[in-house]
């Protein structure tokens, strides 16, 4: 994983875009008025597919492995949280974008910390 600011900021933007777009897709395409479990599983699948599509946009600029893991994790997490939140009525459809962005931030932080831990790097 690159530690230069260009790549770090690019990965952060990619994960936030993936989370935001996955949450918005779930709010439009998953029937969230029904079962919470179905909304969560459907959101996970749609989020992973959205993350995969977004990763192909950012791979030429920031590298394949550095982008795919956090972007797909952000999409999956945002899709699950958006589907579950909408089904449980603690989230309204206009607010799913914020959940997606927060999911993107969490996925970026998690993957960066794990990489530092595995690689023996103790921070920037």
C-alpha positions in Angstrom: 0.0 0.0 0.0 1.3 3.4 -1.0 1.9 5.9 1.7 2.3 8.9 -0.5 -0.5 11.5 0.0 -1.8 11.2 -3.6 -2.7 7.5 -3.0 -4.0 8.0 0.5 -6.4 10.8 -0.5 -7.4 8.8 -3.6 -8.2 5.7 -1.6 -10.2 7.8 0.9 -12.2 9.4 -1.9 -12.7 6.0 -3.6 -14.1 4.4 -0.4 -16.4 7.3 0.4 -17.8 7.4 -3.2 -18.3 3.6 -3.0 -20.1 3.8 0.3 -22.3 6.7 -0.8 -23.2 5.2 -4.1 -23.9 1.7 -2.6 -26.2 3.2 0.1 -28.0 5.3 -2.6 -28.5 2.2 -4.8 -29.9 0.2 -1.9 -32.3 3.0 -1.0 -33.6 2.9 -4.6 -33.5 -0.7 -5.6 -34.1 -2.9 -2.5 -37.6 -3.3 -1.2 -36.9 -2.2 2.3 -40.5 -2.1 3.6 -40.4 -5.8 4.2 -38.1 -8.1 6.0 -35.0 -6.7 7.7 -33.0 -9.8 6.9 -33.8 -9.7 3.2 -33.1 -5.9 3.0 -29.7 -6.5 4.7 -28.7 -9.4 2.5 -29.9 -7.6 -0.7 -28.1 -4.5 0.4 -24.9 -6.6 0.9 -25.1 -8.1 -2.6 -25.9 -4.8 -4.3 -23.2 -3.0 -2.2 -20.6 -5.5 -3.3 -21.6 -5.2 -6.9 -21.5 -1.4 -6.7 -18.1 -1.5 -5.0 -16.8 -3.8 -7.8 -18.0 -1.4 -10.4 -16.6 1.7 -8.6 -13.2 -0.1 -8.2 -12.8 -0.4 -11.9 -13.1 3.4 -12.2 -10.4 4.1 -9.6 -8.0 1.2 -10.4 -6.1 3.0 -13.2 -5.3 5.9 -10.9 -4.5 4.2 -7.6 -3.7 0.6 -8.2 -5.7 -2.6 -8.1 -5.1 -4.1 -4.7 -5.0 -0.8 -2.9 -8.4 0.1 -4.2 -10.4 -3.1 -4.4 -10.3 -4.2 -0.8 -11.4 -1.0 0.9 -13.9 0.0 -1.9 -15.7 -3.4 -1.9 -15.7 -3.5 1.9 -17.2 0.0 2.0 -19.8 -0.9 -0.5 -20.8 -4.1 1.3 -20.9 -2.3 4.7 -22.9 0.7 3.4 -25.3 -1.6 1.6 -25.9 -3.7 4.7 -26.3 -0.7 7.0 -28.6 1.2 4.6 -30.8 -1.9 4.0 -31.1 -2.7 7.6 -31.6 1.0 8.7 -34.3 1.5 6.1 -36.1 -1.7 7.1 -36.0 -0.9 10.8 -37.2 2.7 10.2 -34.3 4.4 12.0 -33.0 5.7 8.7 -34.9 7.8 6.1 -34.1 7.6 2.4 -32.5 11.0 2.2 -30.1 10.2 5.0 -28.6 7.1 3.5 -25.8 9.1 1.8 -24.4 10.0 5.2 -24.4 6.4 6.3 -22.6 5.5 3.1 -19.9 8.1 3.6 -19.3 7.1 7.2 -19.1 3.4 6.0 -16.5 4.5 3.5 -14.5 6.3 6.2 -14.6 3.2 8.5 -13.6 0.8 5.7 -10.7 3.1 4.8 -9.5 3.4 8.4 -9.9 -0.3 9.0 -7.9 -1.4 6.0 -5.2 1.2 6.5 -4.7 0.1 10.2 -4.7 -3.6 9.2 -2.1 -2.9 6.5 0.1 -0.9 8.9 -0.2 -3.8 11.5 0.7 -6.5 8.9 3.4 -4.5 7.2 5.1 -3.3 10.4 4.4 0.3 9.7 3.5 2.4 12.7 1.7 5.2 11.0 2.6 7.8 8.4 
